[in-house]
Amino acid sequence: MSVKLLYFAWVREKTGLGEETVDLPGSVQTVSDLMAWLKARGPEYEAAFDKSDFIRAAIDHTHVTHSTSIDKAREIAFFPPVTGG
Amino acid sequence: MIRIQQEDFDIGAEISKLRSGRTDIGAIVTFTGTVRDTAQGECISEMTLEHYPGMTEKELQRIEQQATARWPLQGSLIIHRYGTMKPGENIVLVITASAHRQAAFEAAEFLMDYLKTKAPFWKKEDGPDGGTWVDARDSDDDALKRWETRRKAAE
């Protein structure tokens, strides 16, 4: 499955990327699986997803939990808890 | 109405626009969030706000719809800026208009509490020691829970 990934704030700074498109193996089924898969891609990703419990995710512009399925997702974003306002 | 923009806004002009030609409004509440020059005792020279284009619009619209469903509002506006700002500059504006003050006050507070915990914005403060991403505060999550409790109590 090919999916667009977006990173914001310190997750973006640590991965060194704003966005990328990746091909995912079938074993990656949830947001949590995806973070574990990304973490194994290299030191930048390992640093970015080190505190993965703390990282929030959105699928196609909607907030989701780590146990949410990524099936049919077109765009998945990872970011720290929001601090606007 | 919601707006996400880099440029500053004119609070007076926005209020005038919202109430223009209306005589049914009895109360207008505005909240303005601005850049402080200190955080945890450290000086801040500027602040940069990053956001998630596409999702930000969607979240702000959703938040505004929730407020409209919950209070009898005759108008509302959310403006949130992104980009780099200096201390003293405006960051966010919320205006709510209603026939009576209670709905306008409560809706404005509700909009800010939801925006702070749901809208995808991230603040980075720049000071003498470089840039620091602002941490989310538990008190903001607590502020949000208060509205959920009130809703349950009303049911």
gemmi code that builds the backbone of each chain (N, CA, C; Angstrom):
import gemmi

chains = {
    "A": [
        ("MET", (0.847, -1.200, 0.000), (0.000, 0.000, 0.000), (0.881, 1.247, 0.000)),
        ("SER", (0.559, 2.181, -0.888), (1.314, 3.427, -0.952), (0.538, 4.520, -0.202)),
        ("VAL", (1.225, 5.227, 0.671), (0.557, 6.240, 1.482), (1.465, 7.449, 1.685)),
        ("LYS", (0.826, 8.631, 1.751), (1.580, 9.864, 1.964), (1.698, 10.111, 3.465)),
        ("LEU", (2.918, 10.374, 3.923), (3.145, 10.650, 5.342), (3.571, 12.104, 5.508)),
        ("LEU", (3.049, 12.741, 6.546), (3.427, 14.124, 6.844), (3.932, 14.221, 8.275)),
        ("TYR", (4.928, 15.074, 8.473), (5.489, 15.262, 9.817), (5.468, 16.750, 10.157)),
        ("PHE", (5.123, 17.059, 11.409), (5.063, 18.456, 11.829), (5.867, 18.707, 13.104)),
        ("ALA", (6.244, 19.978, 13.280), (6.951, 20.481, 14.462), (8.221, 19.649, 14.715)),
        ("TRP", (8.461, 19.195, 15.966), (9.749, 18.501, 16.205), (9.810, 17.122, 15.552)),
        ("VAL", (8.672, 16.544, 15.212), (8.717, 15.256, 14.485), (9.311, 15.514, 13.091)),
        ("ARG", (8.914, 16.637, 12.482), (9.460, 17.030, 11.175), (10.957, 17.332, 11.288)),
        ("GLU", (11.331, 18.077, 12.317), (12.752, 18.428, 12.467), (13.617, 17.189, 12.676)),
        ("LYS", (13.105, 16.228, 13.456), (13.896, 15.032, 13.733), (13.994, 14.085, 12.538)),
        ("THR", (12.911, 13.920, 11.788), (13.000, 13.056, 10.597), (13.761, 13.779, 9.485)),
        ("GLY", (13.741, 15.122, 9.536), (14.393, 15.907, 8.494), (13.541, 16.029, 7.247)),
        ("LEU", (12.265, 15.638, 7.358), (11.358, 15.636, 6.197), (10.004, 16.231, 6.569)),
        ("GLY", (9.413, 16.986, 5.646), (8.056, 17.479, 5.853), (7.044, 16.438, 5.420)),
        ("GLU", (7.361, 15.776, 4.309), (6.461, 14.726, 3.820), (7.192, 13.753, 2.913)),
        ("GLU", (6.603, 12.583, 2.755), (7.159, 11.558, 1.872), (6.058, 10.556, 1.532)),
        ("THR", (6.272, 9.801, 0.474), (5.323, 8.747, 0.132), (6.048, 7.424, 0.305)),
        ("VAL", (5.412, 6.491, 1.010), (6.065, 5.206, 1.289), (5.172, 4.040, 0.858)),
        ("ASP", (5.813, 2.926, 0.535), (5.091, 1.690, 0.256), (5.157, 0.832, 1.499)),
        ("LEU", (4.011, 0.479, 2.039), (3.987, -0.245, 3.305), (3.730, -1.734, 3.107)),
        ("PRO", (4.440, -2.567, 3.873), (4.144, -4.002, 3.830), (2.765, -4.278, 4.458)),
        ("GLY", (2.156, -5.378, 4.088), (0.824, -5.723, 4.582), (0.739, -5.900, 6.088)),
        ("SER", (1.898, -6.159, 6.696), (1.902, -6.386, 8.150), (1.648, -5.095, 8.939)),
        ("VAL", (1.804, -3.951, 8.287), (1.578, -2.669, 8.961), (0.090, -2.323, 8.850)),
        ("GLN", (-0.631, -2.517, 9.956), (-2.092, -2.365, 9.892), (-2.657, -1.201, 10.698)),
        ("THR", (-1.950, -0.819, 11.753), (-2.460, 0.269, 12.605), (-1.448, 1.412, 12.665)),
        ("VAL", (-1.872, 2.516, 13.251), (-0.994, 3.672, 13.438), (0.229, 3.255, 14.259)),
        ("SER", (-0.029, 2.460, 15.269), (1.032, 1.969, 16.140), (2.042, 1.099, 15.358)),
        ("ASP", (1.533, 0.216, 14.494), (2.409, -0.613, 13.634), (3.267, 0.282, 12.746)),
        ("LEU", (2.626, 1.325, 12.218), (3.327, 2.219, 11.297), (4.471, 2.954, 12.012)),
        ("MET", (4.225, 3.383, 13.252), (5.280, 4.079, 13.996), (6.449, 3.126, 14.272)),
        ("ALA", (6.143, 1.879, 14.590), (7.199, 0.888, 14.850), (7.991, 0.623, 13.570)),
        ("TRP", (7.281, 0.551, 12.443), (7.922, 0.317, 11.145), (8.836, 1.498, 10.784)),
        ("LEU", (8.343, 2.718, 11.002), (9.132, 3.919, 10.689), (10.391, 3.996, 11.559)),
        ("LYS", (10.224, 3.643, 12.831), (11.315, 3.715, 13.798), (12.519, 2.873, 13.374)),
        ("ALA", (12.234, 1.798, 12.640), (13.304, 0.891, 12.210), (13.964, 1.332, 10.905)),
        ("ARG", (13.551, 2.495, 10.367), (14.076, 2.921, 9.067), (15.408, 3.660, 9.120)),
        ("GLY", (15.832, 4.061, 10.315), (17.115, 4.778, 10.394), (17.181, 5.610, 11.649)),
        ("PRO", (18.375, 6.139, 11.952), (18.551, 6.889, 13.210), (17.650, 8.119, 13.332)),
        ("GLU", (17.381, 8.813, 12.205), (16.517, 10.006, 12.268), (15.118, 9.603, 12.721)),
        ("TYR", (14.636, 8.512, 12.130), (13.291, 8.038, 12.478), (13.251, 7.505, 13.904)),
        ("GLU", (14.318, 6.855, 14.284), (14.377, 6.321, 15.637), (14.300, 7.465, 16.655)),
        ("ALA", (15.003, 8.562, 16.342), (14.973, 9.729, 17.235), (13.580, 10.370, 17.238)),
        ("ALA", (12.994, 10.480, 16.054), (11.681, 11.129, 15.936), (10.592, 10.351, 16.664)),
        ("PHE", (10.648, 9.017, 16.567), (9.587, 8.183, 17.133), (9.995, 7.504, 18.448)),
        ("ASP", (11.041, 8.032, 19.064), (11.520, 7.483, 20.325), (10.420, 7.508, 21.392)),
        ("LYS", (9.776, 8.678, 21.530), (8.684, 8.789, 22.510), (7.358, 8.661, 21.770)),
        ("SER", (7.145, 7.501, 21.159), (5.973, 7.374, 20.283), (4.645, 7.482, 21.037)),
        ("ASP", (4.643, 7.160, 22.335), (3.397, 7.293, 23.119), (2.899, 8.737, 23.114)),
        ("PHE", (3.859, 9.630, 22.994), (3.608, 11.060, 23.098), (3.141, 11.659, 21.768)),
        ("ILE", (3.427, 10.958, 20.672), (3.134, 11.486, 19.341), (1.660, 11.264, 18.974)),
        ("ARG", (1.064, 12.287, 18.389), (-0.331, 12.210, 17.945), (-0.361, 11.955, 16.445)),
        ("ALA", (-1.510, 11.403, 15.980), (-1.622, 11.094, 14.558), (-2.971, 11.541, 14.013)),
        ("ALA", (-2.985, 11.794, 12.705), (-4.239, 12.112, 12.016), (-4.261, 11.326, 10.717)),
        ("ILE", (-5.416, 10.767, 10.389), (-5.585, 10.094, 9.103), (-6.565, 10.915, 8.275)),
        ("ASP", (-6.119, 11.294, 7.088), (-6.938, 12.112, 6.185), (-7.602, 13.281, 6.928)),
        ("HIS", (-6.782, 14.012, 7.680), (-7.191, 15.255, 8.364), (-8.080, 15.069, 9.584)),
        ("THR", (-8.148, 13.840, 10.128), (-8.942, 13.609, 11.333), (-8.054, 12.993, 12.410)),
        ("HIS", (-8.149, 13.521, 13.653), (-7.388, 12.957, 14.769), (-7.755, 11.481, 14.956)),
        ("VAL", (-6.753, 10.626, 15.184), (-7.008, 9.199, 15.441), (-6.144, 8.733, 16.619)),
        ("THR", (-6.503, 7.563, 17.165), (-5.691, 6.988, 18.243), (-4.659, 6.032, 17.621)),
        ("HIS", (-3.725, 5.568, 18.437), (-2.666, 4.684, 17.926), (-3.190, 3.316, 17.493)),
        ("SER", (-4.353, 2.934, 17.994), (-4.880, 1.607, 17.629), (-5.746, 1.650, 16.366)),
        ("THR", (-5.913, 2.842, 15.775), (-6.747, 2.980, 14.572), (-6.106, 2.264, 13.377)),
        ("SER", (-6.957, 1.616, 12.578), (-6.494, 0.944, 11.364), (-6.111, 1.974, 10.305)),
        ("ILE", (-5.037, 1.702, 9.568), (-4.624, 2.631, 8.512), (-5.141, 2.179, 7.144)),
        ("ASP", (-5.978, 1.154, 7.159), (-6.577, 0.649, 5.930), (-7.332, 1.796, 5.230)),
        ("LYS", (-7.120, 1.981, 3.959), (-7.777, 3.019, 3.127), (-7.275, 4.443, 3.410)),
        ("ALA", (-6.262, 4.586, 4.249), (-5.722, 5.922, 4.519), (-4.969, 6.419, 3.291)),
        ("ARG", (-5.178, 7.693, 2.952), (-4.421, 8.285, 1.843), (-3.280, 9.137, 2.400)),
        ("GLU", (-3.553, 9.804, 3.545), (-2.569, 10.712, 4.119), (-2.539, 10.514, 5.635)),
        ("ILE", (-1.351, 10.242, 6.173), (-1.217, 10.045, 7.613), (-0.196, 11.057, 8.142)),
        ("ALA", (-0.599, 11.797, 9.173), (0.292, 12.821, 9.724), (0.688, 12.467, 11.152)),
        ("PHE", (1.936, 12.792, 11.494), (2.443, 12.588, 12.858), (2.924, 13.920, 13.414)),
        ("PHE", (2.561, 14.187, 14.678), (2.929, 15.479, 15.270), (2.851, 15.422, 16.796)),
        ("PRO", (3.519, 16.396, 17.461), (3.402, 16.467, 18.927), (2.007, 16.987, 19.303)),
        ("PRO", (1.615, 16.882, 20.584), (0.354, 17.490, 21.009), (0.301, 18.955, 20.562)),
        ("VAL", (-0.860, 19.407, 20.132), (-0.967, 20.740, 19.519), (-0.819, 21.852, 20.573)),
        ("THR", (-0.333, 23.013, 20.131), (-0.077, 24.126, 21.062), (-0.483, 25.472, 20.460)),
        ("GLY", (-1.585, 25.487, 19.707), (-2.041, 26.756, 19.123), (-2.792, 27.605, 20.126)),
        ("GLY", (-3.452, 28.639, 19.599), (-4.297, 29.508, 20.423), (-3.547, 30.664, 21.040)),
    ],
    "B": [
        ("MET", (-17.615, 31.719, 10.741), (-16.563, 31.921, 9.753), (-15.197, 31.620, 10.362)),
        ("ILE", (-14.359, 31.030, 9.575), (-13.000, 30.793, 10.059), (-11.992, 31.322, 9.032)),
        ("ARG", (-10.860, 31.769, 9.515), (-9.803, 32.240, 8.620), (-8.448, 31.862, 9.185)),
        ("ILE", (-7.579, 31.359, 8.316), (-6.208, 31.050, 8.721), (-5.326, 31.909, 7.832)),
        ("GLN", (-4.509, 32.757, 8.429), (-3.761, 33.722, 7.627), (-2.440, 34.082, 8.280)),
        ("GLN", (-1.541, 34.585, 7.434), (-0.236, 34.993, 7.924), (-0.304, 36.428, 8.466)),
        ("GLU", (-1.102, 37.258, 7.809), (-1.144, 38.677, 8.161), (-1.955, 38.950, 9.434)),
        ("ASP", (-1.698, 40.112, 10.018), (-2.390, 40.544, 11.240), (-3.868, 40.799, 10.933)),
        ("PHE", (-4.671, 40.949, 11.996), (-6.085, 41.285, 11.819), (-6.420, 42.534, 12.631)),
        ("ASP", (-7.520, 43.199, 12.236), (-7.982, 44.415, 12.900), (-9.243, 44.048, 13.687)),
        ("ILE", (-9.110, 43.997, 14.999), (-10.200, 43.520, 15.855), (-11.467, 44.372, 15.683)),
        ("GLY", (-11.280, 45.694, 15.690), (-12.423, 46.591, 15.545), (-13.149, 46.379, 14.228)),
        ("ALA", (-12.378, 46.245, 13.153), (-12.970, 46.054, 11.823), (-13.725, 44.729, 11.750)),
        ("GLU", (-13.202, 43.707, 12.417), (-13.860, 42.382, 12.389), (-15.185, 42.424, 13.153)),
        ("ILE", (-15.212, 43.131, 14.290), (-16.461, 43.260, 15.055), (-17.495, 44.013, 14.202)),
        ("SER", (-17.063, 45.117, 13.597), (-17.975, 45.912, 12.765), (-18.592, 45.081, 11.648)),
        ("LYS", (-17.756, 44.263, 11.012), (-18.226, 43.428, 9.902), (-19.285, 42.432, 10.384)),
        ("LEU", (-19.000, 41.828, 11.552), (-19.886, 40.794, 12.084), (-21.262, 41.359, 12.444)),
        ("ARG", (-21.305, 42.606, 12.949), (-22.584, 43.169, 13.417), (-23.248, 44.069, 12.386)),
        ("SER", (-22.575, 44.274, 11.252), (-23.063, 45.188, 10.221), (-24.493, 44.842, 9.785)),
        ("GLY", (-25.392, 45.822, 9.857), (-26.777, 45.659, 9.402), (-27.631, 44.785, 10.302)),
        ("ARG", (-27.127, 44.416, 11.494), (-27.897, 43.522, 12.376), (-28.380, 44.294, 13.598)),
        ("THR", (-29.620, 44.042, 13.978), (-30.135, 44.655, 15.204), (-30.629, 43.583, 16.179)),
        ("ASP", (-30.405, 42.318, 15.830), (-30.854, 41.218, 16.696), (-29.777, 40.782, 17.689)),
        ("ILE", (-28.576, 41.333, 17.554), (-27.463, 40.941, 18.439), (-27.506, 41.797, 19.709)),
        ("GLY", (-27.388, 41.128, 20.862), (-27.396, 41.871, 22.126), (-26.083, 41.784, 22.879)),
        ("ALA", (-25.205, 40.853, 22.447), (-23.946, 40.651, 23.166), (-22.863, 40.186, 22.207)),
        ("ILE", (-21.712, 40.837, 22.297), (-20.565, 40.430, 21.466), (-19.370, 40.232, 22.392)),
        ("VAL", (-18.782, 39.042, 22.340), (-17.591, 38.755, 23.148), (-16.416, 38.543, 22.207)),
        ("THR", (-15.256, 39.127, 22.537), (-14.061, 38.849, 21.736), (-12.945, 38.356, 22.649)),
        ("PHE", (-12.172, 37.418, 22.131), (-10.961, 36.972, 22.808), (-9.811, 37.169, 21.833)),
        ("THR", (-8.721, 37.765, 22.305), (-7.525, 37.916, 21.473), (-6.351, 37.280, 22.190)),
        ("GLY", (-5.672, 36.382, 21.524), (-4.455, 35.782, 22.070), (-3.263, 36.491, 21.447)),
        ("THR", (-2.287, 36.883, 22.274), (-1.136, 37.627, 21.758), (0.188, 36.968, 22.194)),
        ("VAL", (1.259, 37.355, 21.555), (2.584, 36.784, 21.859), (3.161, 37.472, 23.101)),
        ("ARG", (3.514, 36.680, 24.117), (4.159, 37.201, 25.326), (5.671, 37.307, 25.110)),
        ("ASP", (6.311, 38.184, 25.884), (7.773, 38.320, 25.704), (8.588, 37.404, 26.618)),
        ("THR", (7.899, 36.653, 27.496), (8.621, 35.703, 28.349), (7.856, 34.384, 28.445)),
        ("ALA", (8.584, 33.296, 28.680), (7.979, 31.992, 28.944), (8.899, 31.271, 29.909)),
        ("GLN", (8.348, 30.815, 31.042), (9.136, 30.166, 32.105), (10.397, 30.955, 32.431)),
        ("GLY", (10.231, 32.287, 32.521), (11.336, 33.147, 32.912), (12.338, 33.462, 31.804)),
        ("GLU", (12.140, 32.850, 30.621), (13.080, 33.091, 29.512), (12.510, 34.172, 28.587)),
        ("CYS", (13.420, 35.002, 28.033), (12.989, 36.028, 27.092), (12.682, 35.412, 25.730)),
        ("ILE", (11.662, 35.937, 25.090), (11.316, 35.456, 23.754), (11.472, 36.588, 22.759)),
        ("SER", (12.262, 36.349, 21.710), (12.455, 37.399, 20.712), (11.414, 37.294, 19.604)),
        ("GLU", (11.014, 36.064, 19.282), (9.908, 35.874, 18.336), (9.327, 34.471, 18.461)),
        ("MET", (8.148, 34.304, 17.873), (7.472, 33.021, 17.940), (7.050, 32.614, 16.531)),
        ("THR", (7.229, 31.318, 16.222), (6.805, 30.836, 14.911), (5.702, 29.803, 15.090)),
        ("LEU", (4.635, 29.981, 14.356), (3.515, 29.050, 14.412), (3.434, 28.249, 13.129)),
        ("GLU", (3.524, 26.931, 13.304), (3.405, 26.023, 12.161), (1.994, 25.433, 12.215)),
        ("HIS", (1.419, 25.097, 11.068), (0.118, 24.425, 11.098), (0.024, 23.397, 9.987)),
        ("TYR", (-1.082, 22.673, 9.966), (-1.277, 21.584, 9.008), (-2.365, 22.023, 8.023)),
        ("PRO", (-1.957, 22.666, 6.910), (-2.955, 23.154, 5.956), (-3.881, 22.006, 5.521)),
        ("GLY", (-5.140, 22.288, 5.478), (-6.107, 21.241, 5.123), (-6.800, 20.745, 6.372)),
        ("MET", (-6.023, 20.241, 7.309), (-6.623, 19.759, 8.555), (-7.024, 20.930, 9.462)),
        ("THR", (-6.229, 21.992, 9.474), (-6.545, 23.137, 10.338), (-7.930, 23.692, 10.001)),
        ("GLU", (-8.192, 23.905, 8.720), (-9.484, 24.432, 8.275), (-10.602, 23.504, 8.741)),
        ("LYS", (-10.380, 22.206, 8.532), (-11.402, 21.216, 8.867), (-11.706, 21.208, 10.373)),
        ("GLU", (-10.665, 21.245, 11.188), (-10.842, 21.239, 12.642), (-11.537, 22.512, 13.127)),
        ("LEU", (-11.102, 23.665, 12.611), (-11.719, 24.919, 13.059), (-13.192, 24.971, 12.670)),
        ("GLN", (-13.518, 24.474, 11.477), (-14.923, 24.447, 11.050), (-15.743, 23.532, 11.952)),
        ("ARG", (-15.161, 22.401, 12.296), (-15.842, 21.436, 13.152), (-16.102, 22.043, 14.545)),
        ("ILE", (-15.089, 22.729, 15.078), (-15.200, 23.351, 16.392), (-16.299, 24.430, 16.370)),
        ("GLU", (-16.305, 25.225, 15.297), (-17.304, 26.293, 15.184), (-18.718, 25.709, 15.077)),
        ("GLN", (-18.847, 24.619, 14.315), (-20.165, 23.973, 14.182), (-20.660, 23.456, 15.527)),
        ("GLN", (-19.738, 22.914, 16.320), (-20.124, 22.406, 17.646), (-20.639, 23.538, 18.531)),
        ("ALA", (-19.971, 24.677, 18.492), (-20.395, 25.829, 19.300), (-21.763, 26.324, 18.836)),
        ("THR", (-21.952, 26.366, 17.523), (-23.223, 26.833, 16.961), (-24.370, 25.896, 17.346)),
        ("ALA", (-24.066, 24.593, 17.427), (-25.092, 23.616, 17.793), (-25.433, 23.717, 19.284)),
        ("ARG", (-24.483, 24.177, 20.084), (-24.647, 24.175, 21.523), (-25.223, 25.470, 22.094)),
        ("TRP", (-24.934, 26.612, 21.457), (-25.407, 27.915, 21.960), (-26.150, 28.657, 20.855)),
        ("PRO", (-27.141, 29.475, 21.232), (-27.869, 30.257, 20.219), (-27.043, 31.456, 19.744)),
        ("LEU", (-26.115, 31.205, 18.824), (-25.221, 32.268, 18.350), (-25.789, 32.936, 17.101)),
        ("GLN", (-25.613, 34.249, 17.025), (-26.036, 34.960, 15.817), (-24.854, 35.232, 14.902)),
        ("GLY", (-23.680, 34.911, 15.365), (-22.498, 35.063, 14.530), (-21.278, 34.590, 15.284)),
        ("SER", (-20.280, 34.127, 14.548), (-19.017, 33.757, 15.182), (-17.893, 33.861, 14.166)),
        ("LEU", (-16.705, 34.099, 14.681), (-15.530, 34.226, 13.813), (-14.310, 33.707, 14.554)),
        ("ILE", (-13.526, 32.902, 13.856), (-12.229, 32.477, 14.397), (-11.172, 32.880, 13.365)),
        ("ILE", (-10.182, 33.648, 13.798), (-9.028, 33.931, 12.925), (-7.794, 33.423, 13.661)),
        ("HIS", (-6.984, 32.609, 13.005), (-5.736, 32.141, 13.609), (-4.604, 32.421, 12.644)),
        ("ARG", (-3.547, 33.043, 13.156), (-2.402, 33.346, 12.298), (-1.373, 32.216, 12.335)),
        ("TYR", (-0.532, 32.156, 11.314), (0.621, 31.256, 11.295), (1.818, 32.064, 10.800)),
        ("GLY", (3.012, 31.500, 10.929), (4.217, 32.212, 10.514), (4.944, 32.787, 11.718)),
        ("THR", (5.785, 33.790, 11.482), (6.624, 34.333, 12.553), (6.043, 35.638, 13.101)),
        ("MET", (5.971, 35.728, 14.428), (5.392, 36.899, 15.099), (6.304, 37.383, 16.223)),
        ("LYS", (6.239, 38.684, 16.470), (7.036, 39.302, 17.547), (6.172, 39.448, 18.802)),
        ("PRO", (6.821, 39.564, 19.992), (6.041, 39.814, 21.215), (5.113, 41.024, 21.034)),
        ("GLY", (3.902, 40.887, 21.544), (2.917, 41.955, 21.420), (1.985, 41.781, 20.237)),
        ("GLU", (2.393, 40.943, 19.254), (1.545, 40.756, 18.068), (0.365, 39.832, 18.362)),
        ("ASN", (-0.682, 39.986, 17.574), (-1.863, 39.124, 17.694), (-1.583, 37.731, 17.149)),
        ("ILE", (-2.147, 36.708, 17.794), (-2.052, 35.333, 17.279), (-3.428, 34.847, 16.841)),
        ("VAL", (-4.407, 35.014, 17.731), (-5.714, 34.410, 17.471), (-6.829, 35.359, 17.903)),
        ("LEU", (-7.929, 35.318, 17.159), (-9.110, 36.119, 17.502), (-10.346, 35.227, 17.467)),
        ("VAL", (-11.146, 35.299, 18.522), (-12.442, 34.616, 18.540), (-13.504, 35.667, 18.848)),
        ("ILE", (-14.526, 35.732, 18.027), (-15.660, 36.623, 18.301), (-16.936, 35.783, 18.308)),
        ("THR", (-17.772, 35.989, 19.306), (-19.075, 35.328, 19.333), (-20.139, 36.395, 19.570)),
        ("ALA", (-21.266, 36.259, 18.892), (-22.370, 37.207, 19.044), (-23.639, 36.441, 19.336)),
        ("SER", (-24.402, 36.960, 20.301), (-25.645, 36.305, 20.675), (-26.646, 37.352, 21.170)),
        ("ALA", (-27.875, 36.930, 21.448), (-28.872, 37.867, 21.955), (-28.534, 38.266, 23.395)),
        ("HIS", (-27.990, 37.312, 24.152), (-27.669, 37.565, 25.562), (-26.230, 37.169, 25.869)),
        ("ARG", (-25.674, 37.753, 26.928), (-24.226, 37.621, 27.149), (-23.761, 36.213, 27.505)),
        ("GLN", (-24.580, 35.454, 28.246), (-24.091, 34.161, 28.726), (-23.658, 33.234, 27.579)),
        ("ALA", (-24.509, 33.154, 26.554), (-24.179, 32.290, 25.414), (-22.900, 32.766, 24.726)),
        ("ALA", (-22.761, 34.076, 24.584), (-21.582, 34.622, 23.897), (-20.303, 34.358, 24.702)),
        ("PHE", (-20.368, 34.580, 26.029), (-19.204, 34.309, 26.883), (-18.823, 32.828, 26.837)),
        ("GLU", (-19.824, 31.981, 27.069), (-19.537, 30.540, 27.130), (-19.014, 30.003, 25.803)),
        ("ALA", (-19.639, 30.414, 24.712), (-19.219, 29.914, 23.392), (-17.789, 30.347, 23.075)),
        ("ALA", (-17.424, 31.573, 23.450), (-16.061, 32.053, 23.171), (-15.042, 31.214, 23.947)),
        ("GLU", (-15.379, 30.903, 25.194), (-14.475, 30.105, 26.013), (-14.357, 28.676, 25.476)),
        ("PHE", (-15.489, 28.124, 25.094), (-15.554, 26.780, 24.511), (-14.699, 26.719, 23.229)),
        ("LEU", (-14.855, 27.713, 22.367), (-14.087, 27.743, 21.108), (-12.590, 27.766, 21.393)),
        ("MET", (-12.163, 28.578, 22.353), (-10.739, 28.653, 22.673), (-10.229, 27.350, 23.288)),
        ("ASP", (-11.027, 26.753, 24.194), (-10.605, 25.498, 24.825), (-10.463, 24.378, 23.791)),
        ("TYR", (-11.398, 24.314, 22.833), (-11.316, 23.284, 21.798), (-10.172, 23.543, 20.842)),
        ("LEU", (-10.031, 24.809, 20.473), (-8.967, 25.183, 19.546), (-7.586, 24.825, 20.116)),
        ("LYS", (-7.403, 25.094, 21.397), (-6.106, 24.850, 22.037), (-5.709, 23.376, 22.082)),
        ("THR", (-6.703, 22.496, 22.092), (-6.386, 21.068, 22.218), (-6.617, 20.270, 20.935)),
        ("LYS", (-7.308, 20.849, 19.954), (-7.641, 20.093, 18.732), (-7.094, 20.679, 17.430)),
        ("ALA", (-6.957, 21.992, 17.349), (-6.512, 22.584, 16.078), (-5.012, 22.341, 15.887)),
        ("PRO", (-4.623, 21.809, 14.704), (-3.197, 21.440, 14.501), (-2.273, 22.633, 14.252)),
        ("PHE", (-1.941, 23.318, 15.363), (-0.954, 24.407, 15.351), (0.144, 24.041, 16.343)),
        ("TRP", (1.370, 24.448, 16.035), (2.494, 24.216, 16.961), (3.311, 25.490, 17.065)),
        ("LYS", (3.622, 25.859, 18.324), (4.376, 27.086, 18.568), (5.843, 26.774, 18.859)),
        ("LYS", (6.705, 27.557, 18.239), (8.128, 27.461, 18.560), (8.591, 28.844, 19.013)),
        ("GLU", (9.177, 28.893, 20.217), (9.634, 30.174, 20.750), (11.125, 30.327, 20.505)),
        ("ASP", (11.508, 31.490, 19.974), (12.923, 31.778, 19.750), (13.417, 32.777, 20.778)),
        ("GLY", (14.517, 32.432, 21.431), (15.096, 33.323, 22.431), (16.604, 33.274, 22.343)),
        ("PRO", (17.291, 33.798, 23.358), (18.766, 33.827, 23.329), (19.398, 32.437, 23.229)),
        ("ASP", (18.693, 31.398, 23.732), (19.254, 30.039, 23.684), (18.767, 29.218, 22.485)),
        ("GLY", (18.234, 29.901, 21.488), (17.750, 29.184, 20.307), (16.262, 28.924, 20.379)),
        ("GLY", (15.801, 28.011, 19.518), (14.364, 27.752, 19.421), (13.913, 26.593, 20.297)),
        ("THR", (12.731, 26.722, 20.887), (12.155, 25.653, 21.706), (10.699, 25.450, 21.321)),
        ("TRP", (10.335, 24.208, 21.053), (8.931, 23.899, 20.787), (8.176, 23.961, 22.110)),
        ("VAL", (7.045, 24.635, 22.092), (6.239, 24.785, 23.309), (5.582, 23.440, 23.636)),
        ("ASP", (5.631, 23.054, 24.921), (4.976, 21.811, 25.356), (3.490, 22.050, 25.576)),
        ("ALA", (2.694, 21.036, 25.261), (1.257, 21.123, 25.543), (1.072, 21.098, 27.056)),
        ("ARG", (0.040, 21.766, 27.536), (-0.187, 21.838, 28.980), (-1.386, 20.979, 29.384)),
        ("ASP", (-1.227, 20.262, 30.497), (-2.325, 19.432, 31.004), (-3.544, 20.290, 31.336)),
        ("SER", (-3.279, 21.544, 31.759), (-4.394, 22.422, 32.144), (-5.321, 22.694, 30.956)),
        ("ASP", (-4.755, 22.638, 29.719), (-5.600, 22.821, 28.536), (-6.533, 21.629, 28.340)),
        ("ASP", (-6.016, 20.424, 28.620), (-6.856, 19.222, 28.520), (-7.949, 19.259, 29.584)),
        ("ASP", (-7.586, 19.753, 30.791), (-8.567, 19.858, 31.875), (-9.676, 20.843, 31.508)),
        ("ALA", (-9.276, 21.943, 30.850), (-10.244, 22.963, 30.444), (-11.267, 22.352, 29.478)),
        ("LEU", (-10.785, 21.452, 28.634), (-11.670, 20.806, 27.653), (-12.644, 19.847, 28.335)),
        ("LYS", (-12.139, 19.111, 29.306), (-12.962, 18.110, 30.011), (-14.162, 18.749, 30.688)),
        ("ARG", (-13.948, 19.973, 31.183), (-14.998, 20.722, 31.856), (-16.256, 20.818, 30.978)),
        ("TRP", (-16.084, 21.017, 29.661), (-17.242, 21.132, 28.760), (-17.913, 19.790, 28.576)),
        ("GLU", (-17.116, 18.724, 28.579), (-17.698, 17.379, 28.446), (-18.522, 17.049, 29.683)),
        ("THR", (-18.005, 17.430, 30.868), (-18.720, 17.185, 32.128), (-20.032, 17.958, 32.137)),
        ("ARG", (-19.968, 19.219, 31.706), (-21.173, 20.058, 31.698), (-22.230, 19.485, 30.776)),
        ("ARG", (-21.768, 18.940, 29.645), (-22.723, 18.374, 28.693), (-23.417, 17.171, 29.320)),
        ("LYS", (-22.635, 16.309, 29.984), (-23.203, 15.111, 30.618), (-24.211, 15.514, 31.692)),
        ("ALA", (-23.859, 16.564, 32.457), (-24.737, 17.025, 33.535), (-26.062, 17.544, 32.973)),
        ("ALA", (-25.980, 18.123, 31.780), (-27.184, 18.702, 31.168), (-28.099, 17.620, 30.591)),
        ("GLU", (-27.527, 16.447, 30.314), (-28.307, 15.381, 29.669), (-29.228, 14.648, 30.656)),
    ],
}
model = gemmi.Model(1)
for chain_id, residues in chains.items():
    chain = gemmi.Chain(chain_id)
    for i, (resn, *xyz) in enumerate(residues, 1):
        res = gemmi.Residue()
        res.name, res.seqid = resn, gemmi.SeqId(i, " ")
        for name, pos in zip(("N", "CA", "C"), xyz):
            atom = gemmi.Atom()
            atom.name, atom.element = name, gemmi.Element(name[0])
            atom.pos, atom.b_iso = gemmi.Position(*pos), 0.0
            res.add_atom(atom)
        chain.add_residue(res)
    model.add_chain(chain)
structure = gemmi.Structure()
structure.add_model(model)
structure.setup_entities()
